[in-house]
Amino acid sequence: MPKSFRISILAVSVVVVLTAFLGANSSRVRAASDEKASNAYTQIDVYSDVLHHIQADYVVDPNMKAVTNGALRGLLESLDSNSGYLSPGEYKIYKEHKIGQAGIGIHAAKRYGYATVVSVVPDSPADKAGLADGDILESIGDSSTRDMSLAMVESMLHGAPGTQVTVAVVRPRRATPEKVVLTRTNIAEPAVSDSLYESATILYLKPVILDKEHVQQIEQKVKNMGRMGSKKILLDLRDVSAGDDTEALRMANFFIKNGTLATLEGQKVAKQTFSADPSKAINTNAPMITLINRGTAGPAELVAGALLDSKRSQLVGEKSFGDGSQQKLFELPDGGAIILSIAKYETPSGKKLQDEGITPDVQVASAADTADEADVDEDDSSTVEAKPVQSLPKPAPHSDDQLNKALELLKAKAA
């Protein structure tokens, strides 16, 4: 096949994808401003020119399919970590693995180009193997996560119950990856845990996910706190990164009687304002502290942002992960697909969760961070071949400085 013909085919394929991405079909172009349409087509010309130089002038005859896949992947992931490109083969795997698959018990995201552990489900295979929030999954099996969309990462971590998956893990401040073998299982999210402090006057609540079942559990515990003599609330949202946005906003409403909880808006998604319903509020007066950390993401950040901006609760801990958007999948003519973030959540004060995260009033580093800094081996920067192991060494237990600080502040508040 002549090079010029291959270049033309490749340019056309890129135009097709860019058209889907930019919404540049005929009806939309007519509706767009002349300047916007002109900019879009100028960029398409640039892509075509770059592809021509790669094909004609690169040191060897390049694999143009790989070049195109890499370009499309970079194009989507340059927008945000939740947007991504799926090749036809990847999209097929994605559809097959989307429902009813067992997992290893982690919630992941893309950061710094690689898959990163946001949070770990207690007692899951990942937890038992010693994985923790902040760990980087350098590879899954023999494939680098740098070359995967988030959707593909999630698909590869899931599979039939009892099957194994090998991940290469790089821990914070440690350069050498370790390969860990994990067995997929059906993950059962633990119930909301609760404890009583200060002669039962402080009710401590710890969910692991904010879905309908767990939010209902919190609802019942908050309604019943008066019977136990509890007058203050300590809500622990550390390492809570999964759930349902609607349920998260419903939970925030338990503690907030009036005002805005969050907003959602996108280029083609009309602005939605989520307001507190006074009839659904349960306890809006009890002194309250909320714990967050870098594993607090998505639905939990909606709750934390609403509590902070309404001045209903102080936040203690670390800056949250930063993840709050809605995605939509668009199928492509060649059998592939793109996943685009089409709208982003904002806190009542206007901060975009995905861009800024939530910064607590009182910042306290986690004990694990302190331990990691103390335990770093000066020679650990060397590169060695990673060998499969069943688990990573778990950090020794340390005092929970974040919890202790939250209790200290809460004790000082008048009930």
Contacts in CASP RR format, 6 or more apart in sequence:
PFRMAT RR
TARGET T0000
AUTHOR 0000-0000-0000
METHOD contacts of the structure
MODEL  1
MPKSFRISILAVSVVVVLTAFLGANSSRVRAASDEKASNAYTQIDVYSDV
LHHIQADYVVDPNMKAVTNGALRGLLESLDSNSGYLSPGEYKIYKEHKIG
QAGIGIHAAKRYGYATVVSVVPDSPADKAGLADGDILESIGDSSTRDMSL
AMVESMLHGAPGTQVTVAVVRPRRATPEKVVLTRTNIAEPAVSDSLYESA
TILYLKPVILDKEHVQQIEQKVKNMGRMGSKKILLDLRDVSAGDDTEALR
MANFFIKNGTLATLEGQKVAKQTFSADPSKAINTNAPMITLINRGTAGPA
ELVAGALLDSKRSQLVGEKSFGDGSQQKLFELPDGGAIILSIAKYETPSG
KKLQDEGITPDVQVASAADTADEADVDEDDSSTVEAKPVQSLPKPAPHSD
DQLNKALELLKAKAA
3 55 0 8 1.000
3 56 0 8 1.000
6 55 0 8 1.000
6 64 0 8 1.000
7 51 0 8 1.000
7 52 0 8 1.000
7 55 0 8 1.000
7 56 0 8 1.000
10 51 0 8 1.000
10 55 0 8 1.000
10 64 0 8 1.000
10 68 0 8 1.000
11 47 0 8 1.000
11 48 0 8 1.000
11 51 0 8 1.000
11 52 0 8 1.000
13 68 0 8 1.000
13 334 0 8 1.000
14 44 0 8 1.000
14 47 0 8 1.000
14 48 0 8 1.000
14 51 0 8 1.000
14 68 0 8 1.000
14 71 0 8 1.000
14 72 0 8 1.000
15 44 0 8 1.000
15 47 0 8 1.000
15 48 0 8 1.000
16 332 0 8 1.000
16 333 0 8 1.000
16 334 0 8 1.000
17 72 0 8 1.000
17 75 0 8 1.000
17 85 0 8 1.000
17 332 0 8 1.000
17 338 0 8 1.000
18 24 0 8 1.000
18 40 0 8 1.000
18 43 0 8 1.000
18 44 0 8 1.000
18 47 0 8 1.000
18 75 0 8 1.000
19 25 0 8 1.000
20 330 0 8 1.000
20 332 0 8 1.000
20 338 0 8 1.000
21 75 0 8 1.000
21 76 0 8 1.000
21 338 0 8 1.000
21 340 0 8 1.000
22 40 0 8 1.000
24 32 0 8 1.000
24 37 0 8 1.000
24 40 0 8 1.000
24 41 0 8 1.000
29 37 0 8 1.000
32 40 0 8 1.000
47 71 0 8 1.000
51 64 0 8 1.000
51 67 0 8 1.000
51 68 0 8 1.000
54 62 0 8 1.000
54 64 0 8 1.000
54 67 0 8 1.000
55 62 0 8 1.000
55 64 0 8 1.000
69 85 0 8 1.000
69 87 0 8 1.000
70 85 0 8 1.000
70 147 0 8 1.000
72 85 0 8 1.000
72 338 0 8 1.000
73 84 0 8 1.000
73 85 0 8 1.000
73 147 0 8 1.000
73 149 0 8 1.000
74 85 0 8 1.000
75 85 0 8 1.000
76 83 0 8 1.000
76 84 0 8 1.000
76 85 0 8 1.000
76 149 0 8 1.000
76 338 0 8 1.000
76 339 0 8 1.000
76 340 0 8 1.000
77 83 0 8 1.000
77 84 0 8 1.000
77 85 0 8 1.000
77 110 0 8 1.000
77 113 0 8 1.000
77 149 0 8 1.000
79 340 0 8 1.000
79 341 0 8 1.000
80 325 0 8 1.000
80 341 0 8 1.000
80 354 0 8 1.000
81 109 0 8 1.000
81 110 0 8 1.000
81 111 0 8 1.000
81 150 0 8 1.000
81 323 0 8 1.000
82 109 0 8 1.000
82 110 0 8 1.000
82 150 0 8 1.000
82 323 0 8 1.000
82 325 0 8 1.000
82 327 0 8 1.000
82 339 0 8 1.000
82 341 0 8 1.000
82 354 0 8 1.000
83 327 0 8 1.000
83 338 0 8 1.000
83 339 0 8 1.000
83 340 0 8 1.000
83 341 0 8 1.000
84 149 0 8 1.000
84 150 0 8 1.000
84 151 0 8 1.000
84 338 0 8 1.000
84 339 0 8 1.000
84 340 0 8 1.000
85 149 0 8 1.000
85 337 0 8 1.000
85 338 0 8 1.000
85 339 0 8 1.000
86 94 0 8 1.000
86 149 0 8 1.000
86 151 0 8 1.000
86 152 0 8 1.000
86 336 0 8 1.000
86 337 0 8 1.000
86 338 0 8 1.000
86 339 0 8 1.000
87 336 0 8 1.000
88 334 0 8 1.000
88 335 0 8 1.000
88 336 0 8 1.000
89 336 0 8 1.000
90 148 0 8 1.000
90 149 0 8 1.000
90 152 0 8 1.000
90 155 0 8 1.000
90 336 0 8 1.000
91 331 0 8 1.000
91 335 0 8 1.000
91 336 0 8 1.000
91 337 0 8 1.000
93 152 0 8 1.000
93 155 0 8 1.000
93 156 0 8 1.000
94 151 0 8 1.000
94 152 0 8 1.000
94 155 0 8 1.000
94 337 0 8 1.000
97 154 0 8 1.000
97 155 0 8 1.000
97 156 0 8 1.000
97 158 0 8 1.000
97 159 0 8 1.000
98 155 0 8 1.000
101 158 0 8 1.000
101 159 0 8 1.000
101 160 0 8 1.000
101 184 0 8 1.000
102 158 0 8 1.000
102 159 0 8 1.000
102 160 0 8 1.000
102 161 0 8 1.000
102 162 0 8 1.000
102 163 0 8 1.000
102 184 0 8 1.000
102 185 0 8 1.000
102 186 0 8 1.000
102 187 0 8 1.000
103 125 0 8 1.000
103 157 0 8 1.000
103 158 0 8 1.000
103 159 0 8 1.000
103 184 0 8 1.000
103 185 0 8 1.000
103 186 0 8 1.000
103 187 0 8 1.000
104 124 0 8 1.000
104 125 0 8 1.000
104 126 0 8 1.000
104 157 0 8 1.000
104 165 0 8 1.000
104 167 0 8 1.000
104 182 0 8 1.000
104 183 0 8 1.000
104 184 0 8 1.000
104 185 0 8 1.000
105 120 0 8 1.000
105 121 0 8 1.000
105 124 0 8 1.000
105 125 0 8 1.000
105 126 0 8 1.000
105 127 0 8 1.000
105 187 0 8 1.000
106 117 0 8 1.000
106 118 0 8 1.000
106 119 0 8 1.000
106 120 0 8 1.000
106 121 0 8 1.000
106 124 0 8 1.000
106 126 0 8 1.000
106 131 0 8 1.000
106 157 0 8 1.000
107 117 0 8 1.000
107 118 0 8 1.000
107 119 0 8 1.000
107 120 0 8 1.000
107 121 0 8 1.000
107 241 0 8 1.000
107 242 0 8 1.000
107 297 0 8 1.000
108 115 0 8 1.000
108 116 0 8 1.000
108 117 0 8 1.000
108 118 0 8 1.000
108 137 0 8 1.000
108 150 0 8 1.000
108 153 0 8 1.000
108 154 0 8 1.000
108 157 0 8 1.000
109 115 0 8 1.000
109 116 0 8 1.000
109 118 0 8 1.000
109 150 0 8 1.000
109 297 0 8 1.000
109 321 0 8 1.000
109 323 0 8 1.000
110 116 0 8 1.000
110 145 0 8 1.000
110 149 0 8 1.000
110 150 0 8 1.000
110 153 0 8 1.000
111 136 0 8 1.000
112 136 0 8 1.000
113 145 0 8 1.000
113 146 0 8 1.000
114 136 0 8 1.000
114 137 0 8 1.000
114 138 0 8 1.000
114 144 0 8 1.000
114 145 0 8 1.000
114 146 0 8 1.000
115 136 0 8 1.000
115 137 0 8 1.000
115 140 0 8 1.000
115 145 0 8 1.000
115 148 0 8 1.000
115 150 0 8 1.000
115 153 0 8 1.000
116 134 0 8 1.000
116 135 0 8 1.000
116 136 0 8 1.000
116 137 0 8 1.000
117 126 0 8 1.000
117 131 0 8 1.000
117 132 0 8 1.000
117 133 0 8 1.000
117 134 0 8 1.000
117 135 0 8 1.000
117 136 0 8 1.000
117 137 0 8 1.000
118 133 0 8 1.000
118 134 0 8 1.000
118 241 0 8 1.000
118 295 0 8 1.000
118 297 0 8 1.000
118 321 0 8 1.000
118 323 0 8 1.000
119 133 0 8 1.000
119 239 0 8 1.000
119 240 0 8 1.000
119 241 0 8 1.000
119 242 0 8 1.000
119 295 0 8 1.000
119 297 0 8 1.000
120 126 0 8 1.000
120 127 0 8 1.000
120 130 0 8 1.000
120 131 0 8 1.000
120 132 0 8 1.000
120 133 0 8 1.000
120 239 0 8 1.000
121 127 0 8 1.000
121 187 0 8 1.000
121 189 0 8 1.000
121 190 0 8 1.000
121 208 0 8 1.000
122 190 0 8 1.000
122 208 0 8 1.000
123 190 0 8 1.000
124 185 0 8 1.000
124 187 0 8 1.000
125 182 0 8 1.000
125 183 0 8 1.000
125 184 0 8 1.000
125 185 0 8 1.000
126 182 0 8 1.000
128 391 0 8 1.000
129 180 0 8 1.000
129 182 0 8 1.000
129 390 0 8 1.000
129 391 0 8 1.000
129 392 0 8 1.000
130 391 0 8 1.000
130 392 0 8 1.000
130 393 0 8 1.000
130 394 0 8 1.000
131 169 0 8 1.000
131 180 0 8 1.000
131 392 0 8 1.000
132 171 0 8 1.000
132 368 0 8 1.000
132 395 0 8 1.000
133 239 0 8 1.000
133 293 0 8 1.000
133 294 0 8 1.000
133 295 0 8 1.000
134 171 0 8 1.000
134 172 0 8 1.000
134 294 0 8 1.000
134 295 0 8 1.000
135 169 0 8 1.000
135 170 0 8 1.000
135 171 0 8 1.000
135 172 0 8 1.000
136 169 0 8 1.000
136 170 0 8 1.000
136 171 0 8 1.000
137 145 0 8 1.000
137 153 0 8 1.000
137 167 0 8 1.000
137 168 0 8 1.000
137 169 0 8 1.000
138 144 0 8 1.000
138 145 0 8 1.000
138 168 0 8 1.000
138 169 0 8 1.000
138 170 0 8 1.000
138 177 0 8 1.000
139 145 0 8 1.000
139 167 0 8 1.000
139 168 0 8 1.000
139 177 0 8 1.000
140 148 0 8 1.000
140 153 0 8 1.000
140 156 0 8 1.000
140 157 0 8 1.000
140 165 0 8 1.000
140 166 0 8 1.000
140 167 0 8 1.000
141 156 0 8 1.000
141 165 0 8 1.000
141 166 0 8 1.000
141 167 0 8 1.000
141 168 0 8 1.000
143 156 0 8 1.000
145 153 0 8 1.000
148 156 0 8 1.000
149 339 0 8 1.000
150 339 0 8 1.000
151 339 0 8 1.000
156 165 0 8 1.000
157 165 0 8 1.000
157 167 0 8 1.000
157 184 0 8 1.000
158 184 0 8 1.000
159 165 0 8 1.000
159 184 0 8 1.000
160 184 0 8 1.000
161 184 0 8 1.000
161 185 0 8 1.000
161 186 0 8 1.000
162 183 0 8 1.000
162 184 0 8 1.000
162 185 0 8 1.000
163 183 0 8 1.000
163 184 0 8 1.000
164 181 0 8 1.000
164 182 0 8 1.000
164 183 0 8 1.000
164 184 0 8 1.000
165 181 0 8 1.000
165 182 0 8 1.000
165 184 0 8 1.000
166 179 0 8 1.000
166 180 0 8 1.000
166 181 0 8 1.000
166 182 0 8 1.000
166 388 0 8 1.000
167 179 0 8 1.000
167 180 0 8 1.000
167 182 0 8 1.000
168 177 0 8 1.000
168 178 0 8 1.000
168 179 0 8 1.000
168 180 0 8 1.000
168 386 0 8 1.000
169 177 0 8 1.000
169 178 0 8 1.000
169 179 0 8 1.000
169 180 0 8 1.000
169 392 0 8 1.000
170 176 0 8 1.000
170 177 0 8 1.000
171 178 0 8 1.000
171 372 0 8 1.000
171 392 0 8 1.000
172 369 0 8 1.000
172 372 0 8 1.000
173 372 0 8 1.000
173 373 0 8 1.000
173 376 0 8 1.000
174 376 0 8 1.000
174 377 0 8 1.000
174 380 0 8 1.000
175 380 0 8 1.000
175 381 0 8 1.000
175 382 0 8 1.000
175 383 0 8 1.000
176 380 0 8 1.000
176 382 0 8 1.000
176 383 0 8 1.000
176 384 0 8 1.000
176 386 0 8 1.000
177 386 0 8 1.000
178 386 0 8 1.000
178 387 0 8 1.000
178 389 0 8 1.000
178 392 0 8 1.000
179 386 0 8 1.000
179 387 0 8 1.000
179 388 0 8 1.000
179 389 0 8 1.000
180 388 0 8 1.000
180 389 0 8 1.000
180 390 0 8 1.000
180 391 0 8 1.000
180 392 0 8 1.000
181 388 0 8 1.000
181 389 0 8 1.000
181 390 0 8 1.000
189 208 0 8 1.000
189 209 0 8 1.000
189 211 0 8 1.000
189 214 0 8 1.000
189 242 0 8 1.000
190 208 0 8 1.000
191 214 0 8 1.000
191 217 0 8 1.000
192 205 0 8 1.000
192 206 0 8 1.000
192 207 0 8 1.000
192 208 0 8 1.000
192 214 0 8 1.000
192 217 0 8 1.000
192 218 0 8 1.000
192 221 0 8 1.000
193 205 0 8 1.000
193 206 0 8 1.000
194 203 0 8 1.000
194 204 0 8 1.000
194 205 0 8 1.000
194 206 0 8 1.000
194 221 0 8 1.000
195 204 0 8 1.000
195 206 0 8 1.000
196 202 0 8 1.000
196 203 0 8 1.000
196 204 0 8 1.000
196 228 0 8 1.000
196 230 0 8 1.000
197 204 0 8 1.000
197 234 0 8 1.000
197 407 0 8 1.000
198 232 0 8 1.000
198 407 0 8 1.000
198 411 0 8 1.000
200 228 0 8 1.000
200 229 0 8 1.000
200 230 0 8 1.000
201 229 0 8 1.000
201 230 0 8 1.000
201 231 0 8 1.000
201 232 0 8 1.000
201 415 0 8 1.000
202 230 0 8 1.000
202 231 0 8 1.000
202 232 0 8 1.000
202 233 0 8 1.000
202 234 0 8 1.000
202 407 0 8 1.000
202 410 0 8 1.000
202 411 0 8 1.000
203 221 0 8 1.000
203 222 0 8 1.000
203 225 0 8 1.000
203 228 0 8 1.000
203 230 0 8 1.000
203 232 0 8 1.000
203 233 0 8 1.000
203 234 0 8 1.000
204 234 0 8 1.000
204 236 0 8 1.000
205 218 0 8 1.000
205 221 0 8 1.000
205 222 0 8 1.000
205 233 0 8 1.000
205 234 0 8 1.000
205 235 0 8 1.000
205 236 0 8 1.000
206 236 0 8 1.000
207 214 0 8 1.000
207 215 0 8 1.000
207 217 0 8 1.000
207 218 0 8 1.000
207 237 0 8 1.000
207 240 0 8 1.000
208 214 0 8 1.000
208 239 0 8 1.000
208 240 0 8 1.000
208 242 0 8 1.000
209 240 0 8 1.000
209 242 0 8 1.000
209 243 0 8 1.000
210 240 0 8 1.000
210 242 0 8 1.000
210 243 0 8 1.000
210 244 0 8 1.000
210 247 0 8 1.000
210 248 0 8 1.000
210 251 0 8 1.000
210 299 0 8 1.000
210 300 0 8 1.000
210 303 0 8 1.000
211 242 0 8 1.000
211 243 0 8 1.000
211 244 0 8 1.000
211 247 0 8 1.000
212 244 0 8 1.000
212 247 0 8 1.000
215 247 0 8 1.000
215 248 0 8 1.000
215 250 0 8 1.000
215 251 0 8 1.000
218 251 0 8 1.000
218 254 0 8 1.000
219 251 0 8 1.000
219 254 0 8 1.000
219 282 0 8 1.000
222 233 0 8 1.000
222 254 0 8 1.000
222 255 0 8 1.000
222 282 0 8 1.000
222 283 0 8 1.000
223 282 0 8 1.000
225 231 0 8 1.000
225 233 0 8 1.000
225 283 0 8 1.000
225 286 0 8 1.000
231 286 0 8 1.000
231 287 0 8 1.000
231 415 0 8 1.000
232 286 0 8 1.000
232 287 0 8 1.000
232 288 0 8 1.000
232 410 0 8 1.000
232 413 0 8 1.000
232 415 0 8 1.000
233 255 0 8 1.000
233 283 0 8 1.000
233 286 0 8 1.000
233 287 0 8 1.000
233 288 0 8 1.000
233 289 0 8 1.000
233 313 0 8 1.000
234 288 0 8 1.000
234 289 0 8 1.000
234 290 0 8 1.000
234 291 0 8 1.000
234 406 0 8 1.000
234 407 0 8 1.000
234 410 0 8 1.000
235 288 0 8 1.000
235 289 0 8 1.000
235 290 0 8 1.000
235 291 0 8 1.000
235 303 0 8 1.000
235 307 0 8 1.000
235 313 0 8 1.000
236 290 0 8 1.000
236 291 0 8 1.000
236 403 0 8 1.000
237 290 0 8 1.000
237 291 0 8 1.000
237 292 0 8 1.000
237 296 0 8 1.000
237 300 0 8 1.000
237 303 0 8 1.000
237 304 0 8 1.000
238 291 0 8 1.000
238 292 0 8 1.000
238 293 0 8 1.000
238 295 0 8 1.000
238 296 0 8 1.000
238 317 0 8 1.000
238 402 0 8 1.000
239 293 0 8 1.000
239 295 0 8 1.000
239 296 0 8 1.000
240 295 0 8 1.000
240 296 0 8 1.000
240 297 0 8 1.000
240 299 0 8 1.000
240 300 0 8 1.000
241 295 0 8 1.000
241 296 0 8 1.000
241 297 0 8 1.000
241 298 0 8 1.000
241 299 0 8 1.000
241 300 0 8 1.000
241 321 0 8 1.000
241 323 0 8 1.000
242 299 0 8 1.000
243 298 0 8 1.000
243 299 0 8 1.000
244 299 0 8 1.000
245 298 0 8 1.000
245 299 0 8 1.000
245 302 0 8 1.000
245 345 0 8 1.000
247 299 0 8 1.000
248 298 0 8 1.000
248 299 0 8 1.000
248 300 0 8 1.000
248 302 0 8 1.000
248 303 0 8 1.000
249 261 0 8 1.000
249 262 0 8 1.000
249 274 0 8 1.000
249 302 0 8 1.000
249 303 0 8 1.000
249 306 0 8 1.000
250 280 0 8 1.000
251 303 0 8 1.000
252 261 0 8 1.000
252 276 0 8 1.000
252 302 0 8 1.000
252 303 0 8 1.000
252 306 0 8 1.000
252 307 0 8 1.000
253 261 0 8 1.000
253 276 0 8 1.000
253 277 0 8 1.000
253 280 0 8 1.000
253 281 0 8 1.000
254 280 0 8 1.000
254 281 0 8 1.000
254 282 0 8 1.000
254 283 0 8 1.000
255 281 0 8 1.000
255 282 0 8 1.000
255 283 0 8 1.000
255 284 0 8 1.000
255 288 0 8 1.000
255 307 0 8 1.000
255 312 0 8 1.000
255 313 0 8 1.000
256 276 0 8 1.000
256 281 0 8 1.000
256 284 0 8 1.000
256 306 0 8 1.000
256 307 0 8 1.000
256 310 0 8 1.000
256 312 0 8 1.000
257 276 0 8 1.000
257 278 0 8 1.000
257 281 0 8 1.000
257 284 0 8 1.000
258 275 0 8 1.000
258 276 0 8 1.000
258 278 0 8 1.000
259 275 0 8 1.000
259 276 0 8 1.000
259 310 0 8 1.000
259 348 0 8 1.000
260 273 0 8 1.000
260 274 0 8 1.000
260 275 0 8 1.000
260 276 0 8 1.000
260 306 0 8 1.000
260 348 0 8 1.000
261 274 0 8 1.000
261 275 0 8 1.000
261 276 0 8 1.000
261 302 0 8 1.000
261 306 0 8 1.000
261 348 0 8 1.000
262 274 0 8 1.000
262 302 0 8 1.000
262 305 0 8 1.000
262 306 0 8 1.000
262 345 0 8 1.000
262 346 0 8 1.000
262 347 0 8 1.000
262 348 0 8 1.000
263 271 0 8 1.000
263 272 0 8 1.000
263 273 0 8 1.000
263 274 0 8 1.000
263 345 0 8 1.000
263 346 0 8 1.000
263 348 0 8 1.000
263 350 0 8 1.000
264 271 0 8 1.000
264 272 0 8 1.000
264 274 0 8 1.000
264 326 0 8 1.000
264 343 0 8 1.000
264 344 0 8 1.000
264 345 0 8 1.000
264 346 0 8 1.000
265 271 0 8 1.000
265 272 0 8 1.000
265 343 0 8 1.000
265 344 0 8 1.000
265 346 0 8 1.000
266 342 0 8 1.000
266 343 0 8 1.000
266 344 0 8 1.000
267 342 0 8 1.000
268 342 0 8 1.000
269 326 0 8 1.000
269 342 0 8 1.000
269 343 0 8 1.000
284 312 0 8 1.000
286 415 0 8 1.000
287 410 0 8 1.000
287 413 0 8 1.000
287 414 0 8 1.000
287 415 0 8 1.000
288 307 0 8 1.000
288 312 0 8 1.000
288 313 0 8 1.000
288 314 0 8 1.000
288 410 0 8 1.000
289 313 0 8 1.000
289 314 0 8 1.000
289 315 0 8 1.000
289 316 0 8 1.000
289 406 0 8 1.000
289 409 0 8 1.000
289 410 0 8 1.000
290 303 0 8 1.000
290 304 0 8 1.000
290 307 0 8 1.000
290 308 0 8 1.000
290 313 0 8 1.000
290 314 0 8 1.000
290 315 0 8 1.000
290 316 0 8 1.000
291 315 0 8 1.000
291 316 0 8 1.000
291 317 0 8 1.000
291 402 0 8 1.000
291 403 0 8 1.000
291 406 0 8 1.000
292 300 0 8 1.000
292 301 0 8 1.000
292 304 0 8 1.000
292 315 0 8 1.000
292 316 0 8 1.000
292 317 0 8 1.000
292 318 0 8 1.000
292 319 0 8 1.000
292 320 0 8 1.000
292 358 0 8 1.000
292 360 0 8 1.000
293 317 0 8 1.000
293 318 0 8 1.000
293 320 0 8 1.000
293 366 0 8 1.000
293 402 0 8 1.000
294 318 0 8 1.000
294 319 0 8 1.000
294 320 0 8 1.000
294 321 0 8 1.000
295 320 0 8 1.000
295 321 0 8 1.000
296 304 0 8 1.000
296 320 0 8 1.000
296 321 0 8 1.000
296 358 0 8 1.000
297 320 0 8 1.000
297 321 0 8 1.000
297 322 0 8 1.000
297 323 0 8 1.000
297 324 0 8 1.000
298 321 0 8 1.000
298 322 0 8 1.000
298 323 0 8 1.000
298 324 0 8 1.000
298 353 0 8 1.000
300 320 0 8 1.000
301 320 0 8 1.000
301 321 0 8 1.000
301 322 0 8 1.000
301 323 0 8 1.000
301 324 0 8 1.000
301 345 0 8 1.000
301 353 0 8 1.000
301 357 0 8 1.000
301 358 0 8 1.000
302 324 0 8 1.000
302 345 0 8 1.000
302 353 0 8 1.000
304 315 0 8 1.000
304 320 0 8 1.000
304 358 0 8 1.000
305 347 0 8 1.000
305 348 0 8 1.000
305 351 0 8 1.000
305 353 0 8 1.000
305 358 0 8 1.000
306 312 0 8 1.000
306 347 0 8 1.000
306 348 0 8 1.000
307 313 0 8 1.000
307 315 0 8 1.000
308 315 0 8 1.000
308 347 0 8 1.000
308 358 0 8 1.000
308 360 0 8 1.000
308 361 0 8 1.000
309 347 0 8 1.000
309 348 0 8 1.000
309 349 0 8 1.000
310 348 0 8 1.000
314 360 0 8 1.000
314 361 0 8 1.000
314 362 0 8 1.000
314 409 0 8 1.000
315 358 0 8 1.000
315 360 0 8 1.000
315 361 0 8 1.000
315 362 0 8 1.000
316 360 0 8 1.000
316 361 0 8 1.000
316 362 0 8 1.000
316 364 0 8 1.000
316 402 0 8 1.000
316 405 0 8 1.000
316 406 0 8 1.000
316 409 0 8 1.000
317 360 0 8 1.000
317 362 0 8 1.000
317 363 0 8 1.000
317 364 0 8 1.000
317 365 0 8 1.000
317 366 0 8 1.000
317 402 0 8 1.000
317 405 0 8 1.000
318 360 0 8 1.000
318 363 0 8 1.000
318 364 0 8 1.000
318 365 0 8 1.000
318 366 0 8 1.000
318 402 0 8 1.000
319 357 0 8 1.000
319 358 0 8 1.000
319 359 0 8 1.000
319 360 0 8 1.000
319 363 0 8 1.000
320 353 0 8 1.000
320 357 0 8 1.000
320 358 0 8 1.000
320 359 0 8 1.000
321 357 0 8 1.000
322 353 0 8 1.000
322 354 0 8 1.000
322 355 0 8 1.000
322 356 0 8 1.000
322 357 0 8 1.000
322 358 0 8 1.000
323 353 0 8 1.000
323 354 0 8 1.000
324 344 0 8 1.000
324 345 0 8 1.000
324 352 0 8 1.000
324 353 0 8 1.000
324 354 0 8 1.000
325 341 0 8 1.000
325 342 0 8 1.000
325 343 0 8 1.000
325 344 0 8 1.000
325 345 0 8 1.000
325 353 0 8 1.000
325 354 0 8 1.000
326 341 0 8 1.000
326 342 0 8 1.000
326 343 0 8 1.000
326 344 0 8 1.000
327 339 0 8 1.000
327 340 0 8 1.000
327 341 0 8 1.000
327 342 0 8 1.000
328 339 0 8 1.000
328 340 0 8 1.000
328 342 0 8 1.000
329 337 0 8 1.000
329 338 0 8 1.000
329 339 0 8 1.000
330 337 0 8 1.000
330 338 0 8 1.000
330 339 0 8 1.000
330 340 0 8 1.000
331 337 0 8 1.000
332 338 0 8 1.000
341 354 0 8 1.000
344 352 0 8 1.000
344 353 0 8 1.000
344 354 0 8 1.000
344 355 0 8 1.000
345 352 0 8 1.000
345 353 0 8 1.000
345 354 0 8 1.000
346 352 0 8 1.000
346 353 0 8 1.000
347 353 0 8 1.000
347 358 0 8 1.000
351 357 0 8 1.000
351 358 0 8 1.000
362 405 0 8 1.000
362 409 0 8 1.000
364 401 0 8 1.000
364 402 0 8 1.000
364 405 0 8 1.000
365 401 0 8 1.000
366 401 0 8 1.000
366 402 0 8 1.000
367 398 0 8 1.000
367 399 0 8 1.000
367 400 0 8 1.000
367 401 0 8 1.000
367 402 0 8 1.000
368 395 0 8 1.000
368 398 0 8 1.000
370 398 0 8 1.000
370 401 0 8 1.000
371 395 0 8 1.000
371 396 0 8 1.000
371 398 0 8 1.000
372 395 0 8 1.000
375 395 0 8 1.000
END
